[in-house]
Amino acid sequence: LDLTAPGAAASPDARILDALAAAPEPLADQPACRIEEIADGLRVTVALPKPAELAALEVTSRDDLWISAPQITGAEASAELVGPEAAPFPLDPGHLRLTAIGASGAVETTGCRL
């Protein structure tokens, strides 16, 4: 078995540079949000930091949640979160990650202000 790696390239790989350029811009400011109980979980509504056509919402502290595709209405994105217990549950807004994608690119923020 030969595990010898080739030497370093003379210039950076354009595919890697393109991927890095396409990464969402991290935002330091946390957007405003609302967390409401629904019959089988929670509805989270987050103010979009920039105009967006697409959005994704994640909860960084839980991998057992079903999260609907966010619906964008005006300057807000709303999604429903349902856990295995199919009931409302406590949620720390600091664990919400929003990625918003618009004509001017993508932005990402972790946490929101209630």
C-alpha positions as CSV (number, residue, x, y, z in Angstrom):
1,L,0.0,0.0,0.0
2,D,1.5,3.4,-1.1
3,L,0.1,6.5,0.7
4,T,2.4,9.0,-0.8
5,A,0.6,12.3,-1.5
6,P,1.6,14.5,-4.5
7,G,3.5,17.7,-3.8
8,A,1.7,21.0,-3.3
9,A,0.2,22.6,-6.4
10,A,1.7,25.8,-7.9
11,S,-1.5,27.7,-7.4
12,P,-4.7,27.2,-5.4
13,D,-7.4,24.9,-6.8
14,A,-10.1,27.0,-8.4
15,R,-12.8,24.6,-7.3
16,I,-11.9,25.1,-3.7
17,L,-11.7,28.9,-4.1
18,D,-15.2,28.9,-5.7
19,A,-16.6,26.8,-2.9
20,L,-15.2,29.1,-0.3
21,A,-16.6,32.1,-2.1
22,A,-20.1,30.5,-2.2
23,A,-20.2,29.9,1.6
24,P,-22.8,32.0,3.5
25,E,-21.5,35.3,4.9
26,P,-21.6,34.9,8.7
27,L,-23.5,37.7,10.5
28,A,-22.7,38.8,14.0
29,D,-26.1,40.4,14.7
30,Q,-28.9,38.1,15.8
31,P,-32.3,38.7,14.2
32,A,-35.5,39.1,16.1
33,C,-37.7,35.9,16.4
34,R,-40.8,34.5,17.9
35,I,-41.3,31.0,19.2
36,E,-44.9,29.8,19.5
37,E,-46.3,26.5,20.7
38,I,-48.3,24.4,18.3
39,A,-50.1,21.1,19.0
40,D,-47.2,18.9,18.1
41,G,-44.2,21.2,18.6
42,L,-43.2,24.8,17.9
43,R,-43.5,27.4,15.2
44,V,-40.4,29.6,14.9
45,T,-40.6,32.9,13.0
46,V,-37.3,34.7,12.3
47,A,-36.8,38.2,10.8
48,L,-34.7,37.9,7.6
49,P,-31.5,40.0,7.8
50,K,-31.6,40.5,4.0
51,P,-34.2,39.9,1.3
52,A,-34.3,36.1,0.5
53,E,-35.9,33.7,-1.8
54,L,-34.8,30.6,0.2
55,A,-34.1,30.0,3.8
56,A,-33.1,27.1,6.0
57,L,-33.5,26.8,9.8
58,E,-31.6,24.4,12.0
59,V,-31.4,23.7,15.7
60,T,-27.7,23.2,16.6
61,S,-28.4,21.4,19.8
62,R,-30.8,18.7,18.6
63,D,-30.6,16.3,15.7
64,D,-33.9,14.5,16.5
65,L,-36.2,17.3,15.2
66,W,-38.2,17.4,12.0
67,I,-38.1,20.9,10.7
68,S,-40.4,22.0,7.9
69,A,-39.1,24.0,4.9
70,P,-39.4,27.7,6.0
71,Q,-42.1,29.7,4.4
72,I,-41.0,33.2,3.5
73,T,-43.6,36.0,4.0
74,G,-42.3,39.5,3.5
75,A,-39.2,40.0,5.7
76,E,-39.8,36.8,7.8
77,A,-39.2,33.1,7.5
78,S,-41.4,30.6,9.6
79,A,-40.9,26.9,10.1
80,E,-42.5,24.3,12.3
81,L,-40.4,22.1,14.5
82,V,-41.6,18.7,15.8
83,G,-39.7,16.4,18.1
84,P,-40.1,12.7,18.9
85,E,-42.5,13.6,21.7
86,A,-44.9,15.3,19.2
87,A,-45.6,18.1,21.8
88,P,-44.3,21.5,22.6
89,F,-40.7,21.5,24.0
90,P,-38.3,24.1,25.5
91,L,-36.0,25.7,22.9
92,D,-33.1,28.0,23.5
93,P,-33.2,30.6,20.8
94,G,-29.4,30.8,20.9
95,H,-29.3,27.3,19.2
96,L,-31.3,28.4,16.1
97,R,-29.2,28.7,12.9
98,L,-30.7,30.7,10.0
99,T,-29.3,30.5,6.5
100,A,-31.0,33.0,4.0
101,I,-30.2,32.9,0.3
102,G,-31.1,35.8,-1.9
103,A,-30.0,37.5,-5.1
104,S,-27.0,39.1,-3.4
105,G,-25.8,35.8,-1.9
106,A,-26.2,33.9,1.3
107,V,-26.0,34.9,4.9
108,E,-26.0,32.9,8.1
109,T,-26.6,33.7,11.7
110,T,-26.7,31.6,14.9
111,G,-29.1,32.6,17.6
112,C,-32.1,35.0,17.6
113,R,-33.6,37.6,20.0
114,L,-37.0,36.9,21.4
